[in-house]
């Protein structure tokens, strides 16, 4: 039996989410509600939920304050938030899940399905710590990207990521001065997060950090990176890539 806790200061939001859970998520058999962080912490003294649906923005203590109050949580957190770009970025960079308000029943169902597929809930404390760290920074470009894998989780700043290469439902993340990491997310997943920070999709299989581009090859079909690797530029991407490349990184290879 899966148990849930809804933490939200808005009574209507709590009741709507509880209704959707009852209607569309049969796996969740028990739901409790908390109107504040302090109320939630009191409930957790005697109640052991598997999932906490946590509102990000609440008066007084917010959702991130709730995370700071936890010592060794053994539950999944699915954030609920009206669109807040900075908060959503911080959550996604920390490999955590969220639902946008007003909550859509299909998205709720999908979020619970993702929870059911997870096997490594012991990773949650370090993911929560990374989220608290990320949200403390003033700029999203300073976030650390959490990359969970079967035996643990790694964290990288954007300046450490040289490039990403898609391999079906997985992505190889190439890191400066260390071995690549194989992540169980698609390249599209990372593209959606990283393109706004300047990363360039040169090909259906490649996403490149322009800071590591050494030069553009003469035929414009390849870029050479500072580590000597050469990455393909697809024909349909060529014009777009040329527009995105920093001017200082466009010398031709004669």
C-alpha positions as CSV (number, residue, x, y, z in Angstrom):
1,X,0.0,0.0,0.0
2,X,1.3,3.4,-1.0
3,X,0.7,6.3,1.4
4,X,0.9,10.0,0.5
5,X,1.1,13.3,2.2
6,X,0.0,16.6,0.5
7,X,1.7,19.7,1.8
8,X,0.1,22.9,0.6
9,X,-1.2,26.0,2.2
10,X,-4.1,26.3,-0.2
11,X,-7.1,24.2,0.8
12,X,-8.5,24.1,-2.7
13,X,-5.2,22.8,-4.1
14,X,-5.0,20.1,-1.5
15,X,-8.6,19.0,-2.0
16,X,-8.3,18.9,-5.8
17,X,-5.0,16.9,-5.7
18,X,-6.5,14.5,-3.1
19,X,-9.6,14.0,-5.4
20,X,-7.4,13.3,-8.4
21,X,-5.3,10.8,-6.4
22,X,-8.6,9.0,-5.4
23,X,-9.9,9.0,-9.0
24,X,-6.8,8.2,-11.0
25,X,-4.1,6.7,-8.8
26,X,-5.4,3.5,-7.3
27,X,-2.0,2.5,-6.0
28,X,-2.2,5.3,-3.3
29,X,-4.6,4.0,-0.6
30,X,-4.0,6.6,2.1
31,X,-3.6,10.3,1.9
32,X,-3.0,12.9,4.6
33,X,-2.9,16.7,4.2
34,X,-0.8,19.4,5.8
35,X,-1.4,23.1,5.5
36,X,2.2,24.2,6.4
37,X,5.7,22.9,6.8
38,X,5.4,22.8,10.6
39,X,2.1,20.8,10.3
40,X,3.8,18.4,7.9
41,X,6.7,17.8,10.2
42,X,4.3,17.1,13.1
43,X,2.4,14.6,10.9
44,X,5.7,12.8,9.9
45,X,6.3,12.0,13.6
46,X,3.7,9.2,13.3
47,X,3.0,8.9,9.6
48,X,5.3,7.3,7.1
49,X,4.3,8.3,3.6
50,X,5.9,6.9,0.4
51,X,5.3,10.1,-1.5
52,X,5.1,13.7,-0.4
53,X,3.4,16.1,-2.8
54,X,5.1,19.3,-1.7
55,X,4.1,22.9,-2.7
56,X,7.1,25.0,-3.5
57,X,5.8,28.4,-2.5
58,X,4.1,28.8,0.9
59,X,4.0,31.7,3.3
60,X,6.5,31.4,6.2
61,X,8.4,28.2,5.6
62,X,8.4,27.1,2.0
63,X,9.0,23.7,0.3
64,X,12.8,24.1,0.4
65,X,12.7,24.9,4.1
66,X,10.8,21.6,4.5
67,X,13.7,19.8,2.8
68,X,16.2,21.5,5.0
69,X,14.3,20.2,8.0
70,X,14.6,16.5,6.9
71,X,17.3,14.3,8.2
72,X,17.1,11.0,6.4
73,X,13.8,11.0,4.4
74,X,12.8,7.6,3.1
75,X,10.1,9.0,0.8
76,X,9.8,10.4,-2.7
77,X,9.0,14.1,-3.1
78,X,7.0,15.3,-6.1
79,X,6.9,19.1,-6.1
80,X,3.8,21.1,-7.0
81,X,4.2,24.6,-8.2
82,X,2.7,27.4,-10.2
83,X,5.2,28.0,-13.0
84,X,8.4,29.4,-11.5
85,X,11.2,29.1,-14.0
86,X,14.0,29.3,-11.4
87,X,12.4,26.8,-9.1
88,X,11.6,24.4,-11.9
89,X,15.2,24.6,-13.2
90,X,16.6,23.9,-9.8
91,X,14.3,20.9,-9.4
92,X,15.1,19.4,-12.8
93,X,18.8,19.9,-12.3
94,X,18.5,18.0,-9.1
95,X,16.9,15.0,-10.9
96,X,13.6,15.4,-8.9
97,X,10.1,15.4,-10.1
98,X,7.4,18.1,-10.2
99,X,3.8,18.9,-11.3
100,X,2.7,22.3,-12.5
101,X,-0.4,23.8,-11.0
102,X,-3.2,23.5,-11.9
103,X,-2.4,19.8,-11.7
104,X,-3.3,17.8,-14.7
105,X,-4.6,14.2,-13.9
106,X,-2.6,12.7,-16.7
107,X,0.6,14.3,-15.5
108,X,-0.1,13.2,-12.0
109,X,-0.6,9.6,-13.2
110,X,2.7,9.9,-15.1
111,X,4.6,11.2,-12.1
112,X,3.4,8.3,-9.9
113,X,4.3,5.9,-12.7
114,X,7.9,7.3,-12.6
115,X,7.9,6.8,-8.9
116,X,6.8,3.2,-9.2
117,X,9.7,2.5,-11.6
118,X,12.3,4.0,-9.3
119,X,14.5,1.6,-7.3
120,X,17.1,3.8,-5.6
121,X,15.2,5.9,-3.1
122,X,18.3,5.9,-0.9
123,X,19.6,8.6,-3.4
124,X,16.9,11.0,-2.3
125,X,18.8,12.7,0.6
126,X,21.8,13.7,-1.6
127,X,19.4,14.8,-4.4
128,X,17.5,16.9,-1.8
129,X,20.8,18.4,-0.6
130,X,21.8,19.3,-4.1
131,X,18.4,21.0,-4.6
132,X,18.9,23.1,-1.5
133,X,22.4,24.0,-2.7
134,X,21.1,24.9,-6.2
135,X,18.2,27.1,-4.9
136,X,20.7,29.0,-2.7
137,X,22.6,30.3,-5.8
138,X,21.5,33.5,-7.4
139,X,22.0,32.3,-11.0
140,X,20.8,29.1,-12.6
141,X,24.1,28.8,-14.5
142,X,25.7,28.0,-11.1
143,X,23.4,24.9,-10.5
144,X,25.0,21.5,-10.2
145,X,23.5,18.8,-12.5
146,X,22.6,15.6,-10.7
147,X,23.2,12.5,-12.8
148,X,21.8,9.4,-11.1
149,X,23.0,6.0,-12.2
150,X,22.5,2.4,-11.0
151,X,25.1,2.6,-8.2
152,X,24.8,6.2,-7.1
153,X,24.7,9.7,-8.3
154,X,27.2,12.2,-9.6
155,X,27.1,16.0,-9.7
156,X,28.6,18.3,-12.3
157,X,28.7,22.1,-12.9
158,X,28.0,23.2,-16.4
159,X,31.6,24.2,-16.9
160,X,32.6,20.6,-16.3
161,X,30.4,19.2,-19.0
162,X,32.2,19.0,-22.4
163,X,29.5,17.3,-24.4
164,X,26.6,14.8,-24.3
165,X,26.1,11.9,-26.7
166,X,22.7,10.1,-27.0
167,X,22.5,6.3,-27.1
168,X,18.9,5.4,-27.4
169,X,17.3,5.9,-24.0
170,X,20.6,6.7,-22.4
171,X,23.1,9.6,-22.6
172,X,26.9,9.5,-22.3
173,X,28.0,12.7,-20.5
174,X,31.6,13.6,-21.2
175,X,33.2,15.4,-18.4
176,X,36.4,17.5,-18.3
177,X,39.4,15.5,-17.0
178,X,37.5,12.4,-16.0
179,X,35.7,9.4,-17.5
180,X,32.2,9.8,-19.1
181,X,29.1,9.0,-17.1
182,X,26.2,7.0,-18.6
183,X,22.9,8.5,-17.6
184,X,19.5,6.8,-17.9
185,X,17.9,9.8,-19.5
186,X,17.5,10.6,-23.2
187,X,19.6,13.3,-24.9
188,X,16.3,15.3,-25.4
189,X,15.9,15.4,-21.7
190,X,19.2,17.1,-21.3
191,X,18.7,19.3,-24.3
192,X,15.6,20.8,-22.8
193,X,17.6,21.8,-19.7
194,X,20.9,22.9,-21.3
195,X,20.2,24.7,-24.5
196,X,19.2,27.9,-22.6
197,X,22.8,27.8,-21.2
198,X,24.3,27.8,-24.7
199,X,24.7,24.1,-25.3
200,X,24.4,23.4,-29.0
201,X,22.6,20.4,-30.6
202,X,24.9,19.8,-33.6
203,X,23.4,16.4,-34.5
204,X,20.6,14.1,-33.4
205,X,23.1,12.3,-31.2
206,X,25.3,15.2,-30.0
207,X,24.9,18.2,-27.6
208,X,28.0,20.3,-27.2
209,X,29.2,22.9,-24.7
210,X,30.5,25.7,-26.9
211,X,33.1,26.6,-24.3
212,X,35.0,23.5,-25.4
213,X,34.8,24.1,-29.1
214,X,38.3,24.7,-30.5
215,X,37.5,25.2,-34.2
216,X,35.0,24.6,-37.0
217,X,36.4,22.4,-39.7
218,X,36.7,23.8,-43.3
219,X,33.8,21.8,-44.7
220,X,31.5,22.8,-41.8
221,X,30.6,19.2,-41.2
222,X,32.6,18.8,-38.0
223,X,33.6,20.8,-34.9
224,X,36.8,20.0,-33.1
225,X,36.8,20.2,-29.3
226,X,39.6,21.2,-27.0
227,X,40.2,17.5,-26.1
228,X,40.8,16.7,-29.8
229,X,37.5,14.9,-30.4
230,X,35.5,15.8,-33.5
231,X,31.8,16.0,-33.4
232,X,29.5,15.7,-36.5
233,X,27.3,18.6,-37.6
234,X,24.2,17.2,-39.4
235,X,23.2,18.8,-42.8
236,X,19.9,20.0,-41.5
237,X,21.5,21.5,-38.4
238,X,24.4,23.2,-40.1
239,X,22.9,26.7,-40.6
240,X,21.5,26.7,-37.0
241,X,24.8,25.6,-35.6
242,X,26.8,28.2,-37.5
243,X,24.5,30.9,-36.1
244,X,25.0,29.6,-32.5
245,X,28.7,29.2,-32.6
246,X,30.7,32.0,-30.7
247,X,32.5,34.2,-33.3
248,X,35.8,33.4,-31.5
249,X,35.3,29.7,-32.2
250,X,34.9,29.9,-36.0
251,X,38.4,29.7,-37.6
252,X,38.4,27.3,-40.5
253,X,40.7,24.3,-40.6
254,X,42.9,24.9,-43.7
